[in-house]
Amino acid sequence: MAKYKAGIIGCGRVAGLLEHDKLRGHPCTHAGAYTAVDKTEIVAGCDINEDRLRQFGEEWGVNALYKDYRKMLEQEDLDIVSIATWGDTHAEITIAAAEAGVAGIICEKPIALSLIEADKMIETVERCNTRLVINHERRWSSNYHKARELIEEGEIGELKLINANTLGGGYGCVWNRDSSPVMLEDYTLVRDGTHLMDMLTFFAGEPDWAVGFVEMERWDEGVFVPDVAHGIIHFESGVMASVEASGGRGYFNFELDIQGTRGRILIGNEALAMWKTDVSPRYEGFWELAERPFPAPEEQRNIFVGGVEDVIKCIETGKESISNGNEARLALEMIMGIYESARQCGAKVEIPLTVRSSPIKTIVNTFGPPKETRFL
Ligand SMILES: NC(=O)c1ccc[n+]([C@@H]2O[C@H](COP(=O)([O-])OP(=O)(O)OC[C@H]3O[C@@H](n4cnc5c(N)ncnc54)[C@H](O)[C@@H]3O)[C@@H](O)[C@H]2O)c1
């Protein structure tokens, strides 16, 4: 059987270079996953950076190399395109790939940097009948699926609250006082927060309102990190989420503490644990949480392979991905909801937002270059 022909746009870390990291599970990149899946082959690569492009060609045995993605889309008869460029280009490249007739797209997260862009992407892939998969890769994680299965089976009672955080440091938004933000995507709430928000909808369903607090942190002379965001998200299901996405930490942490009426599941990059209610060994007439082994999933799937297999399945069946554009846009709605609420000094904002332009830009335009400014 002929293989699906894949082209990769943006030949950086997540496209292929992360395979050099010996500590990670492999494959952990787009190129690695296309190589691992029998039904796909990489036939073309594109990057504006010539060194990266050359290295990509050498490492993955790809000869058709382009500096201009439009030329690549024109000259190669691609079935699947991966978009592994920076977030500010995801919309324009997704739209071009769909309009070029590509059957499936795997686009990196975040879906886009504004809801206007995300709306256009979704409208275009629907019009062009293209299957769009956003690489929120926990959607293909066996552990996250097991956690959701346990919740659906009532193992922790009725879902009430999710305390979620993504914490990091050292790579917040680099912001020159004299210029616009270099990359909005580098805010912790956008960069890693999009994964966190996506997992909130995975467990709690559709959000309906948000409240946010954003803090601008001074990082270094001439450079600012507007990198502390706290939010409360309410879901149609009645579930609440409390979210922190912040820099300023000397470590990386990503976790969701999922609390039900009769138990709790902790899941994250390092965490996987479960507690259920039990009679207290300390106080008569009380119930407490007692740790129970987290049941092992039937199989452990590779999450990057999961994304490629998903796009193939979507192309073959015409069905939408578990990580489609609409799902990813919900994550962006929550991120923008937190920023929009912060812009309105902590007002409760309805989701979907009526304001489709980015409130981050408005915050910058309203207050000018930040000077240890706080927003509440
Ligand atoms: N899903 C994940 O776990 C995960 C992990 C890392 C990065 N990402 C996302 O992947 C994207 C890329 O991140 P990265 O860390 O690989 O960045 P990177 O800087 O290592 O790679 C991006 C590459 O895209 C190229 N590029 C930029 N604009 C281009 C254009 N118009 N045409 C062709 N090439 C272009 C750059 O030259 C660069 O080589 C980001 O959106 C990031 O958020 C996702």
PDBQT file of the ligand as one rigid body, heavy atoms in Angstrom, charges set to zero:
ROOT
HETATM    1  N1  LIG A 401       3.513  19.801  21.687  1.00  0.00    +0.000 N 
HETATM    2  C1  LIG A 401       4.622  19.982  22.362  1.00  0.00    +0.000 C 
HETATM    3  O1  LIG A 401       4.883  19.311  23.343  1.00  0.00    +0.000 OA
HETATM    4  C2  LIG A 401       5.588  21.031  21.912  1.00  0.00    +0.000 A 
HETATM    5  C3  LIG A 401       6.920  20.987  22.333  1.00  0.00    +0.000 A 
HETATM    6  C4  LIG A 401       7.780  21.990  21.875  1.00  0.00    +0.000 A 
HETATM    7  C5  LIG A 401       7.297  22.999  21.053  1.00  0.00    +0.000 A 
HETATM    8  N2  LIG A 401       5.974  23.021  20.700  1.00  0.00    +0.000 N 
HETATM    9  C6  LIG A 401       5.422  24.051  19.817  1.00  0.00    +0.000 C 
HETATM   10  O2  LIG A 401       5.982  23.840  18.520  1.00  0.00    +0.000 OA
HETATM   11  C7  LIG A 401       6.239  25.073  17.870  1.00  0.00    +0.000 C 
HETATM   12  C8  LIG A 401       7.729  25.129  17.528  1.00  0.00    +0.000 C 
HETATM   13  O3  LIG A 401       8.467  25.092  18.725  1.00  0.00    +0.000 OA
HETATM   14  P1  LIG A 401      10.004  24.617  18.753  1.00  0.00    +0.000 P 
HETATM   15  O4  LIG A 401      10.362  24.559  20.180  1.00  0.00    +0.000 OA
HETATM   16  O5  LIG A 401      10.207  23.426  17.893  1.00  0.00    +0.000 OA
HETATM   17  O6  LIG A 401      10.659  25.912  18.099  1.00  0.00    +0.000 OA
HETATM   18  P2  LIG A 401      11.986  26.031  17.253  1.00  0.00    +0.000 P 
HETATM   19  O7  LIG A 401      12.367  27.461  17.262  1.00  0.00    +0.000 OA
HETATM   20  O8  LIG A 401      13.006  25.015  17.706  1.00  0.00    +0.000 OA
HETATM   21  O9  LIG A 401      11.520  25.596  15.776  1.00  0.00    +0.000 OA
HETATM   22  C9  LIG A 401      10.670  26.364  14.998  1.00  0.00    +0.000 C 
HETATM   23  C10 LIG A 401      11.257  26.395  13.587  1.00  0.00    +0.000 C 
HETATM   24  O10 LIG A 401      10.309  27.012  12.725  1.00  0.00    +0.000 OA
HETATM   25  C11 LIG A 401      11.029  27.750  11.756  1.00  0.00    +0.000 C 
HETATM   26  N3  LIG A 401      10.110  28.724  11.164  1.00  0.00    +0.000 N 
HETATM   27  C12 LIG A 401       9.576  29.829  11.746  1.00  0.00    +0.000 A 
HETATM   28  N4  LIG A 401       8.754  30.457  10.871  1.00  0.00    +0.000 NA
HETATM   29  C13 LIG A 401       8.777  29.715   9.735  1.00  0.00    +0.000 A 
HETATM   30  C14 LIG A 401       8.119  29.847   8.478  1.00  0.00    +0.000 A 
HETATM   31  N5  LIG A 401       7.296  30.860   8.205  1.00  0.00    +0.000 N 
HETATM   32  N6  LIG A 401       8.372  28.907   7.521  1.00  0.00    +0.000 NA
HETATM   33  C15 LIG A 401       9.224  27.873   7.775  1.00  0.00    +0.000 A 
HETATM   34  N7  LIG A 401       9.871  27.713   8.959  1.00  0.00    +0.000 NA
HETATM   35  C16 LIG A 401       9.646  28.624   9.910  1.00  0.00    +0.000 A 
HETATM   36  C17 LIG A 401      12.172  28.379  12.558  1.00  0.00    +0.000 C 
HETATM   37  O11 LIG A 401      13.233  28.780  11.730  1.00  0.00    +0.000 OA
HETATM   38  C18 LIG A 401      12.552  27.220  13.485  1.00  0.00    +0.000 C 
HETATM   39  O12 LIG A 401      13.584  26.398  12.948  1.00  0.00    +0.000 OA
HETATM   40  C19 LIG A 401       5.772  26.144  18.840  1.00  0.00    +0.000 C 
HETATM   41  O13 LIG A 401       4.460  26.523  18.502  1.00  0.00    +0.000 OA
HETATM   42  C20 LIG A 401       5.784  25.454  20.211  1.00  0.00    +0.000 C 
HETATM   43  O14 LIG A 401       4.832  25.988  21.098  1.00  0.00    +0.000 OA
HETATM   44  C21 LIG A 401       5.137  22.038  21.099  1.00  0.00    +0.000 A 
ENDROOT
TORSDOF 0
